[in-house]
C-alpha cells in the first residue's frame, strides 16, 4: 500500500481510497448511505481514480456500512460505468450481499439499442416520405376496418352475427338514457345562444318575432344533430376507444381471435348499432331542447307572446328539415362508432396508448362530423332541399 486518502464528506457516509501496488485502488465505504442524507459526490471519486494513473483495477469494499438504500447502489453504478468505459476492472466481492446482487442485475441488463432517442433531426424529404407512407397505411387500415364492419352488419341482418344481446341492451342505455343530461344542457344553451344572437340583429329591423324561425330551422336542420354528434364523440366515442384499447392491452382481443370470434362482430357491431339507434332519438330531443332555449329568449327577453312564438316555430318548420336533421344524426352515429372503435383496435400495448387512443378517437370523430356536415349541406343545396 502506497497511500491512503479519506474523502471529506458528511459523517453519515465516508469513503476511504487506498492504493495498492502500482495500478490498483481500493475504495472502502462506511457509514449510512441513504437518499435522505447528503451523499458523497461521484465526480470527486472519479477524479481521484483518474488522477492516480495508471489504474488497471478498482476494488470496492465494505468498511462498516450501517445502512443503505438505492442511494448507495446509484453511487456504485456510476463508478462502475465510468470504470467500464475506461477499461478498468472493478471487483466488489467485499460489498454486502444485497448490494452485490443488485449491482450484478444492473450490469447484466444493457441499454436496448435504439431505446434512447437521438437529438438528430430527420431531413425534410425523408420526413415527408415517412408521413406519406404512414398516411397510406392508415388509409388501408381504415378501409379494411370499414369493410369488416360492413360485413359484420350484413351478417347481423341475416341473423348470423356473433355478439351478446345483453351487451347491446347495456350499450343502448349508456348511449341513450345516460346521455340525456348533457344533451339537454348543451342543446338548451345552444338554443339560448342562437336566440340571443338573432335577437340582437333582428331588433335593428323590429322583426324580433323571427327569432323563432332562426332557432327552429337552425336546430332542427343541422345544429341539433351536430351538437349531439360532438357530445357523443367526446362522451361515448372516447369511452368506446378506451374500452377496446384496454382489451387490446390485456390481450382480450387476441383471445377472441384465438377462439374464432370476430372482434368486429363481438365488440364493434353492438356499439355501432347502439349509436345508430340512439343518435336520431337524441337528435330529436336536442331539437326540442334547442327550441325551448330560443323560446326562453324570445318570451323572456324580447317579450314575444308565447302563443305567437310557437305559431312562428310551427310555420317555419317542415318535415324536410326534420328528416335532414335525422339523416345527419344517423350518419354521425355511424362515423362516431367507426372512428372510436377503429382507434381502440389500433391501440398499443401500454396504459399511455389507451389515453392516446381515446384522444385520437375524439379528434377523428369531430373531424368526420364536420366534414360530413359540409358534404351533406352541399348535397342538399345541389338537390335543392
Residue, then its C-alpha position, 0 to 999 in steps of 0.5 A: x500500500x502506497x497511500x491512503x486518502x479519506x474523502x471529506x464528506x458528511x459523517x453519515x457516509x465516508x469513503x476511504x481510497x487506498x492504493x495498492x501496488x502500482x495500478x490498483x485502488x481500493x475504495x472502502x465505504x462506511x457509514x449510512x448511505x441513504x437518499x435522505x442524507x447528503x451523499x458523497x459526490x461521484x465526480x470527486x471519486x472519479x477524479x481521484x481514480x483518474x488522477x492516480x494513473x495508471x489504474x488497471x483495477x478498482x476494488x470496492x469494499x465494505x468498511x462498516x456500512x450501517x445502512x443503505x438504500x438505492x442511494x448507495x447502489x446509484x453511487x456504485x453504478x456510476x463508478x462502475x460505468x465510468x470504470x467500464x468505459x475506461x477499461x478498468x476492472x472493478x471487483x466488489x466481492x467485499x460489498x454486502x450481499x444485497x448490494x452485490x446482487x443488485x449491482x450484478x442485475x444492473x450490469x447484466x441488463x444493457x441499454x436496448x439499442x435504439x431505446x434512447x432517442x437521438x437529438x438528430x433531426x430527420x431531413x425534410x424529404x425523408x420526413x415527408x416520405x415517412x408521413x406519406x407512407x404512414x398516411x397510406x397505411x392508415x388509409x388501408x387500415x381504415x378501409x379494411x376496418x370499414x369493410x369488416x364492419x360492413x360485413x359484420x352488419x350484413x351478417x347481423x341482418x341475416x341473423x348470423x352475427x356473433x355478439x351478446x344481446x345483453x351487451x347491446x341492451x347495456x350499450x343502448x342505455x349508456x348511449x341513450x338514457x345516460x346521455x340525456x343530461x348533457x344533451x339537454x344542457x348543451x342543446x338548451x344553451x345552444x338554443x339560448x345562444x342562437x336566440x340571443x344572437x338573432x335577437x340582437x340583429x333582428x331588433x335593428x329591423x323590429x322583426x324580433x318575432x323571427x327569432x323563432x324561425x332562426x332557432x327552429x330551422x337552425x336546430x332542427x336542420x343541422x345544429x341539433x344533430x351536430x351538437x349531439x354528434x360532438x357530445x357523443x364523440x367526446x362522451x361515448x366515442x372516447x369511452x368506446x376507444x378506451x374500452x377496446x384499447x384496454x382489451x387490446x392491452x390485456x390481450x382480450x382481443x387476441x383471445x377472441x381471435x384465438x377462439x374464432x370470434x370476430x372482434x368486429x362482430x363481438x365488440x364493434x357491431x353492438x356499439x355501432x348499432x347502439x349509436x345508430x339507434x340512439x343518435x336520431x332519438x337524441x337528435x330529436x330531443x336536442x331539437x326540442x331542447x334547442x327550441x325551448x332555449x330560443x323560446x326562453x329568449x324570445x318570451x323572456x327577453x324580447x317579450x314575444x307572446x308565447x302563443x305567437x312564438x310557437x305559431x312562428x316555430x310551427x310555420x317555419x318548420x317542415x318535415x324536410x328539415x326534420x328528416x335532414x336533421x335525422x339523416x345527419x344524426x344517423x350518419x354521425x352515429x355511424x362515423x362516431x362508432x367507426x372512428x372510436x372503435x377503429x382507434x381502440x383496435x389500433x391501440x398499443x400495448x401500454x396504459x399511455x396508448x389507451x389515453x392516446x387512443x381515446x384522444x385520437x378517437x375524439x379528434x377523428x370523430x369531430x373531424x368526420x362530423x364536420x366534414x360530413x356536415x359540409x358534404x351533406x349541406x352541399x348535397x342538399x343545396x345541389x338537390x335543392x332541399 
